[in-house]
């Protein structure tokens, strides 16, 4: 009998949240939900949201994969967080981003900055063009909802309704987790 592979959920998010902040606690809670459910949590492997999700998943007994790269570490002297169980390392940011998108069964984006926006839009574009198999892409929080509502309100004529539906919004990590759980089991 072949062992069933754990479902993989990539979590995108900013590097700014620090331990004790509401954003860090939200990310850690998401990691805990993923780990408790037996899912593999995939993050960028470093600090902030990535650390919090990794920590929550690891402490809940889940498997944690950190996707790291030489270019990030040359730009900001930081190594993988201590809760990364399995590191997958690439030379470039582009390769790292592709791996975060390609190896997951679903993705959740927590609040973040330029990097997180790039992750969301690259995955959305790959879903749009069928460059990757269909999977959930859920954006958490009022910030992403407002950002994408403004984009679609002003430039929506360039994004057909069927492509707009490739992203979903959730107000909380708990509701995002329920969407994942309902979709991938």
C-alpha positions as a Markdown table, in Angstrom:
| # | Residue | x | y | z |
|---|---|---|---|---|
| 1 | Unk | 0.0 | 0.0 | 0.0 |
| 2 | Unk | 1.3 | 3.4 | -1.0 |
| 3 | Unk | 1.5 | 6.1 | 1.7 |
| 4 | Unk | -0.9 | 9.0 | 1.1 |
| 5 | Unk | 1.0 | 12.3 | 0.5 |
| 6 | Unk | 0.1 | 15.2 | 2.8 |
| 7 | Unk | -1.7 | 18.0 | 1.2 |
| 8 | Unk | 0.5 | 21.1 | 0.8 |
| 9 | Unk | -0.7 | 24.7 | 1.5 |
| 10 | Unk | 1.6 | 27.6 | 0.7 |
| 11 | Unk | 1.2 | 30.7 | 2.8 |
| 12 | Unk | 2.3 | 34.0 | 1.5 |
| 13 | Unk | 2.7 | 37.0 | 3.7 |
| 14 | Unk | 5.0 | 39.8 | 4.9 |
| 15 | Unk | 8.3 | 39.7 | 6.8 |
| 16 | Unk | 7.4 | 42.6 | 9.1 |
| 17 | Unk | 5.2 | 41.0 | 11.8 |
| 18 | Unk | 7.0 | 40.4 | 15.0 |
| 19 | Unk | 6.3 | 37.9 | 17.8 |
| 20 | Unk | 3.4 | 39.2 | 20.0 |
| 21 | Unk | 1.9 | 41.4 | 17.2 |
| 22 | Unk | -1.7 | 40.6 | 16.1 |
| 23 | Unk | -0.4 | 39.8 | 12.5 |
| 24 | Unk | 2.1 | 37.3 | 14.0 |
| 25 | Unk | -0.5 | 35.7 | 16.1 |
| 26 | Unk | -2.9 | 35.4 | 13.2 |
| 27 | Unk | -0.2 | 33.7 | 11.1 |
| 28 | Unk | 0.7 | 31.4 | 13.9 |
| 29 | Unk | -3.0 | 30.4 | 14.3 |
| 30 | Unk | -3.2 | 29.6 | 10.6 |
| 31 | Unk | 0.0 | 27.4 | 11.0 |
| 32 | Unk | -1.6 | 25.7 | 13.9 |
| 33 | Unk | -4.8 | 24.9 | 12.0 |
| 34 | Unk | -2.8 | 23.6 | 9.0 |
| 35 | Unk | -0.5 | 21.4 | 11.3 |
| 36 | Unk | -3.4 | 20.1 | 13.3 |
| 37 | Unk | -5.2 | 19.0 | 10.1 |
| 38 | Unk | -2.1 | 17.2 | 8.9 |
| 39 | Unk | -1.4 | 19.5 | 6.0 |
| 40 | Unk | 2.2 | 20.4 | 5.0 |
| 41 | Unk | 2.7 | 24.2 | 5.5 |
| 42 | Unk | 4.9 | 25.8 | 2.9 |
| 43 | Unk | 6.3 | 29.3 | 3.5 |
| 44 | Unk | 9.2 | 31.5 | 2.3 |
| 45 | Unk | 11.1 | 30.1 | 5.3 |
| 46 | Unk | 12.3 | 33.3 | 6.9 |
| 47 | Unk | 10.9 | 35.9 | 9.4 |
| 48 | Unk | 7.6 | 37.5 | 10.1 |
| 49 | Unk | 4.5 | 35.8 | 8.7 |
| 50 | Unk | 6.7 | 32.9 | 7.4 |
| 51 | Unk | 8.2 | 32.3 | 10.9 |
| 52 | Unk | 4.8 | 32.5 | 12.6 |
| 53 | Unk | 3.1 | 30.0 | 10.2 |
| 54 | Unk | 6.1 | 27.7 | 10.5 |
| 55 | Unk | 6.0 | 27.9 | 14.2 |
| 56 | Unk | 2.3 | 27.3 | 14.5 |
| 57 | Unk | 2.4 | 24.3 | 12.1 |
| 58 | Unk | 5.5 | 22.8 | 13.7 |
| 59 | Unk | 4.2 | 23.1 | 17.3 |
| 60 | Unk | 0.9 | 21.4 | 16.1 |
| 61 | Unk | 2.9 | 18.5 | 14.8 |
| 62 | Unk | 2.7 | 19.5 | 11.1 |
| 63 | Unk | 5.4 | 19.3 | 8.5 |
| 64 | Unk | 7.0 | 22.6 | 7.5 |
| 65 | Unk | 8.8 | 23.3 | 4.2 |
| 66 | Unk | 10.7 | 26.6 | 3.8 |
| 67 | Unk | 11.5 | 27.7 | 0.3 |
| 68 | Unk | 14.6 | 29.9 | 0.6 |
| 69 | Unk | 17.0 | 31.5 | -1.8 |
| 70 | Unk | 20.5 | 33.0 | -2.1 |
| 71 | Unk | 19.2 | 36.4 | -3.5 |
| 72 | Unk | 17.1 | 37.0 | -0.4 |
| 73 | Unk | 19.9 | 36.2 | 2.0 |
| 74 | Unk | 22.3 | 38.4 | 0.0 |
| 75 | Unk | 19.8 | 41.3 | 0.2 |
| 76 | Unk | 18.9 | 40.7 | 3.9 |
| 77 | Unk | 21.2 | 38.8 | 6.2 |
| 78 | Unk | 18.7 | 36.2 | 7.5 |
| 79 | Unk | 18.6 | 32.4 | 7.5 |
| 80 | Unk | 15.7 | 30.0 | 7.7 |
| 81 | Unk | 13.6 | 30.2 | 10.8 |
| 82 | Unk | 14.0 | 27.4 | 13.4 |
| 83 | Unk | 10.7 | 25.8 | 12.7 |
| 84 | Unk | 11.5 | 24.9 | 9.1 |
| 85 | Unk | 11.8 | 21.1 | 9.0 |
| 86 | Unk | 12.6 | 20.8 | 5.3 |
| 87 | Unk | 14.5 | 23.5 | 3.4 |
| 88 | Unk | 14.3 | 23.7 | -0.4 |
| 89 | Unk | 16.8 | 26.3 | -1.6 |
| 90 | Unk | 17.2 | 28.0 | -4.9 |
| 91 | Unk | 19.7 | 30.5 | -6.2 |
| 92 | Unk | 17.2 | 33.1 | -7.4 |
| 93 | Unk | 14.0 | 34.8 | -6.1 |
| 94 | Unk | 12.3 | 33.9 | -9.4 |
| 95 | Unk | 12.9 | 30.1 | -8.8 |
| 96 | Unk | 11.8 | 30.5 | -5.2 |
| 97 | Unk | 8.6 | 32.1 | -6.2 |
| 98 | Unk | 7.9 | 29.5 | -8.9 |
| 99 | Unk | 8.4 | 26.7 | -6.3 |
| 100 | Unk | 6.1 | 28.3 | -3.7 |
| 101 | Unk | 3.3 | 28.4 | -6.4 |
| 102 | Unk | 4.0 | 25.1 | -8.2 |
| 103 | Unk | 4.3 | 22.6 | -5.3 |
| 104 | Unk | 1.2 | 23.6 | -3.4 |
| 105 | Unk | -2.4 | 22.2 | -3.5 |
| 106 | Unk | -3.7 | 25.6 | -2.4 |
| 107 | Unk | -2.4 | 29.0 | -1.3 |
| 108 | Unk | -3.4 | 31.6 | 1.3 |
| 109 | Unk | -2.1 | 35.1 | 1.2 |
| 110 | Unk | -1.9 | 37.0 | 4.5 |
| 111 | Unk | -1.2 | 40.7 | 4.7 |
| 112 | Unk | 2.1 | 41.8 | 3.2 |
| 113 | Unk | 3.9 | 44.1 | 0.9 |
| 114 | Unk | 5.5 | 44.1 | -2.5 |
| 115 | Unk | 6.7 | 40.5 | -2.3 |
| 116 | Unk | 3.4 | 39.2 | -1.2 |
| 117 | Unk | 1.6 | 41.2 | -4.0 |
| 118 | Unk | 4.0 | 39.7 | -6.5 |
| 119 | Unk | 3.3 | 36.2 | -5.2 |
| 120 | Unk | -0.5 | 36.7 | -5.5 |
| 121 | Unk | -0.4 | 38.2 | -9.0 |
| 122 | Unk | 2.0 | 35.6 | -10.3 |
| 123 | Unk | -0.1 | 32.8 | -9.0 |
| 124 | Unk | -3.3 | 34.4 | -10.3 |
| 125 | Unk | -1.8 | 34.9 | -13.7 |
| 126 | Unk | -0.7 | 31.2 | -13.8 |
| 127 | Unk | -4.2 | 30.1 | -12.8 |
| 128 | Unk | -5.7 | 32.4 | -15.5 |
| 129 | Unk | -3.5 | 31.0 | -18.3 |
| 130 | Unk | -3.8 | 27.3 | -17.0 |
| 131 | Unk | 0.0 | 27.3 | -16.6 |
| 132 | Unk | -0.7 | 25.4 | -13.3 |
| 133 | Unk | -3.6 | 23.1 | -12.4 |
| 134 | Unk | -6.6 | 24.8 | -10.8 |
| 135 | Unk | -6.3 | 25.4 | -7.0 |
| 136 | Unk | -7.5 | 27.8 | -4.4 |
| 137 | Unk | -5.9 | 31.2 | -3.9 |
| 138 | Unk | -7.4 | 32.9 | -0.9 |
| 139 | Unk | -6.5 | 36.4 | 0.2 |
| 140 | Unk | -7.1 | 37.1 | 3.9 |
| 141 | Unk | -8.1 | 40.5 | 5.4 |
| 142 | Unk | -9.6 | 43.8 | 4.5 |
| 143 | Unk | -6.4 | 45.1 | 2.9 |
| 144 | Unk | -6.4 | 42.6 | 0.1 |
| 145 | Unk | -10.1 | 42.9 | -0.4 |
| 146 | Unk | -9.8 | 46.7 | -0.7 |
| 147 | Unk | -6.8 | 46.5 | -3.0 |
| 148 | Unk | -8.3 | 44.0 | -5.4 |
| 149 | Unk | -11.7 | 45.7 | -5.3 |
| 150 | Unk | -10.1 | 49.0 | -6.4 |
| 151 | Unk | -8.1 | 47.2 | -9.1 |
| 152 | Unk | -11.2 | 45.5 | -10.5 |
| 153 | Unk | -13.4 | 48.6 | -10.1 |
| 154 | Unk | -11.0 | 50.6 | -12.2 |
| 155 | Unk | -9.5 | 48.0 | -14.6 |
| 156 | Unk | -11.9 | 45.1 | -14.3 |
| 157 | Unk | -12.8 | 45.4 | -18.0 |
| 158 | Unk | -9.3 | 43.8 | -18.6 |
| 159 | Unk | -10.2 | 40.8 | -16.3 |
| 160 | Unk | -13.1 | 38.6 | -17.4 |
| 161 | Unk | -15.4 | 37.5 | -14.6 |
| 162 | Unk | -14.2 | 33.9 | -14.9 |
| 163 | Unk | -10.7 | 35.1 | -14.2 |
| 164 | Unk | -11.8 | 37.3 | -11.3 |
| 165 | Unk | -13.3 | 34.2 | -9.7 |
| 166 | Unk | -9.9 | 32.6 | -9.5 |
| 167 | Unk | -9.2 | 34.5 | -6.3 |
| 168 | Unk | -11.3 | 34.3 | -3.2 |
| 169 | Unk | -11.4 | 36.6 | -0.2 |
| 170 | Unk | -11.7 | 35.7 | 3.5 |
| 171 | Unk | -11.9 | 38.0 | 6.5 |
| 172 | Unk | -10.1 | 35.6 | 8.8 |
| 173 | Unk | -7.5 | 32.8 | 8.8 |
| 174 | Unk | -10.1 | 30.5 | 10.3 |
| 175 | Unk | -12.5 | 31.1 | 7.4 |
| 176 | Unk | -9.7 | 30.7 | 4.9 |
| 177 | Unk | -8.8 | 27.4 | 6.5 |
| 178 | Unk | -12.4 | 26.2 | 6.3 |
| 179 | Unk | -12.3 | 27.1 | 2.5 |
| 180 | Unk | -9.1 | 25.0 | 2.1 |
| 181 | Unk | -10.5 | 22.2 | 4.2 |
| 182 | Unk | -13.7 | 22.1 | 2.2 |
| 183 | Unk | -11.8 | 22.1 | -1.1 |
| 184 | Unk | -8.8 | 19.8 | -0.6 |
| 185 | Unk | -9.9 | 17.7 | 2.4 |
